[in-house]
Amino acid sequence: MACAACLSACRSPQSTFEAAGTESDAVNTLFLAMAAGAALIWLVVMGISLYATRAHRDAYSERAGIRLIVWGGVAFPVVTLTLLLGFGLALMPELRRPGDGPRIAISGERFWWRIFYDTSAEAGVQRSLPRSGVESANELWLPVGQRSELMLGSPDVVHSFWVPALGGKVDMIPGRVTRLVLEPTREGLYNGVCAEFCGTAHAQMAFRVRVVQPDVFAAYVAAQAAPAADRPDPGRDAFLAHGCGACHAVRGTQALGGVGPDLTHLGSRTTIGAAALPMSADAIARFIAAPGHVKQGVEMPAFAMVPQGEIASMAAWLEGLK
Ligand code: CUA
């Protein structure tokens, strides 16, 4: 009953039990084997201790005692632990297979995710994270059935990149590039999280992963590469006038900042503030006026002094950047 209740909570886009990738499948299999092994050992040990304390209360002879120690205390743990170790090692080649799909660089920032698609040229020799290609943030697209190679890094503190439904977590360490290969096997929208305490807003450092067909993925990257349509718009004018472009880039306009997330196609994402709020013009307006109320510890300053009307027009313009 309790088990069923626990497992029903595991049916979500953020569950390791709902494996949607080759790596998570292997991790899931390993977990089930380890759990079954542990349960079996527990049952045997409890059975023996009950037998010894209830059914067989007489003292053991010296020979019987030695036999019990040799078989139960040495042979049994050696055999079971060796079997479980062998099982775990046998799964490793599958997890270590190199990528054959796109190469994507992801930087853990405080407290969001900077993403560069199409960084294949630099990937082979890079010792620090490549900062070129098509930039986006907080929503990672991956092609189904391909082994995408993710290069992970961080400019300042340690984060940990984890998409439970797709694979194991890997730390993002300043000054190093760590690698993770993910092969999603099922299309869908999954949740990712930061799995290493990195500061006040750590718990709200999440992202979405959208797994799509390879041709849809290619079209997505091509669309993200295009600059924003730079039409005259009061929202755009307010955005530039209030200096938002010092931190944020909207490619195609004069906003070229690289401190905060690239907003060129913000409206095409499903969330804002690294999955803090669902995407809408209202949510963007709330975030601009008081980011700390939405997400405590966020680095972006509040812009509550900007008149409501201007915030609303900025939000509407940003939401329209598909
Ligand atoms: Cu980033 Cu925790």
Boltz pocket constraint, residues with backbone or C-beta under 6 A from the ligand:
constraints:
  - pocket:
      binder: B
      contacts: [[A, 108], [A, 109], [A, 111], [A, 158], [A, 159], [A, 160], [A, 194], [A, 195], [A, 196], [A, 197], [A, 198], [A, 199], [A, 202], [A, 203], [A, 205]]
      max_distance: 6.0
